[in-house]
Amino acid sequence: MVACIHVHAQQLPSEKKIDQWVKKREWANGLTLNLHPSVNKDSFYVAYRRNKNLWDAAFAFLRNVNLEELKPGRYPIIGEQVFASVTEAPSHNKEDVKWESHKNYIDLQYIIRGKELIGVADTSKAVIIKPYTVDVINYNAEGKYYTGEQGEFFLFFPNNAHRPTIKIDGYDVVKKIVIKIQTAKTE
């Protein structure tokens, strides 16, 4: 059974303490990339605490490799628990991109070169159009859109439908890394 990132408010530190934890950046361990403001800090806090070693490995990979020199392909970090996929490909028209979410992995998405539009929506307000298969669920949803570009990474938890790789005028090819971080398992 896969653990859900949802926790009761009384189990979390105060919003102020979580904001301080994010700003203090001990989790980054020297990584200079920033957390995109759209990321749910509570979910990040809980996920990081549940699987610190996986997150630390993901952040170390981002910190220690030359992202510009990485070739497209898959890079194991910790077996199937944490791995990276690098793409360098054209973005897509908005109508050609489906909303998606994952049960077994959290997506860390970072634009190495270029820009793309990324949609984010709450799965509880989305309508499933393609049930769960191979860790992907597709939806119809309404969400907010953000520009993905260098300097900030996005995190998409199981309760986040996301719609990445949408073309922004002037950026035909985007180089991107997606690190899959396994969600915590429960007994």
N, C-alpha and C positions, 0 to 999 in steps of 0.2 A: 504494500500500500504506500502510495506517495503522500508525503506530508504536504499539507496546504500551508501557504505562507500566512494565512489569516490567523491572527491571535487576538485574544481579548485585550481590550485597552488596559485593564488593570495588570496584565502581565508585562506590559512594556514600560520602560522608563518614560518620563515626561517628554513631550514634544521638544522642549528646550534641551533636554539631555541628549536626545537623538540628534538634534541639529548640531549640538556641540561635538558629538561623536563624528558626524560626517565632516564638519569643518576642521576638526583636529587632524584628520587624515591618517591616523595610525594604520587603518585598514589598507591604505595605499602603499605603505612601506617604500616610499621613494618614487612611486609612479606619479608623473606630472600631469596626466590626463585628469580632467574634471568630470564629476558626475553631472549629467544633464539635469536641469532644474525640474523636468517632468517626472523624474524617477521617484517612486514612493519610498521615502526614507525609512519608514517603519518596516516595510517588507525587506529592504536591503539590510537593515540592522538585524532582523530576525534570521534571515537567510545566512548572513555572514557568520553570526554566532553559532548557528547549527552546523555549518560546514566550513569553518575557518580555514582548514588546510586546503580545501579545494579553491576557495577564493584567493588565498595567498598564492597558490600555484598559477592561477589565471593572471593575477596582477603581476607576478614575477615574469611570466612569459611576455606580457605587454611591455614591461620595463626593460627586459634584457635582450630582446630581438630588435633588429632594424626593420621596422614595419615596411619601409619603402622598398627594401630589398627582398622581402618575402614574395615568393612566387605563388600564384594561385594553387590551391590544393588544401589538403587536410593535414593538420599537425597535431599528433597526440601530445597531451600535456600530462594527464594522469589517466591512461587507458581510455575507457569509455565514460569515466566520471567527469573529466574535463578535457575538451579538445577544441581546436580552432579550425575554422574554415576560412580561407582567404579567397575572395573573388575579385576579378577585375573585368567588369562587363558593363554593357549598356544598361541604363536605368529603364524603367517601363512607364508607359502611360498609366495614369491613375486607374482607369477603368479595367486594366489588365491585371491589377494586383489585388489579391484576396486578403481579407483580414484573417489572421491566424493566431493560435496560441499553442502552448505545449504543456504537457503534464509532467514529464520527467526531467525537463531541463529548463533552466533560466538562461535566456539569451543576453549576452553582453555584446552589443553591437557598436562598432566604431568605424568611422569613415577615415581611411588613411589618406585618400586623395579624391577630391571632387566634393560634390554636395548632392544630397537626395532629400526628398520629402519623406517623413516617417509619421504614420498615423498611430495613435494610441487610444484604446477604448477599454472600458471595463467589461469583462466577459459576462457579468451578471445582467448587463443591459443589451447584450448582443443575441442574435438569433443564429443558432447553429444551422449551417447549410450543408456541411459535410462532416459527419461524425468522426470521432477519433480514429486515426490510422497512423501508424509509424510516428507517433508523438506529434501529430499535427491535427488540429481541429480548425475548420474554416467557418467563417461567420459573415452575416450581414450586420453592420454596426455603424453607429455614428460616433465619431471621435474627434479629438483635437490633433492638429498636424503641426509638426516641428521640422525645422531644417537640421538635418544631420550633417556635421562638418567636422573638420579637424579640431582637436582640443577637448571635446566632450564625448563621453560614451553614454549610451542608453542601456538600461536594464529592463528586461521584460520578464515578469514573473508569470506563473500559471494563470493568474487572474487578469493578466493584461493581454487583450487582443492587440496585435500590432500589424501594421501595413507598411512594410519598408520598401525600398528600392523604387520609389516613385520619382520620375524624372523632373528635374528642375532645369529650366532653360539655361543653356550655356554649359551644361555639364553632361556630356553625352556618355562618357565612360567613368565609372566610379570604382575605385579600389577600396575594398571593405574587408574587415575581419569580424567574424562572429565567433565568440567563444561560448560554447555550451557548457554550463555548470550544472551538474546533476542536483536535483532537489533532494532534501534530506528524506531518508526513509524512516518510517515508523514501524514499530513492532506489530 
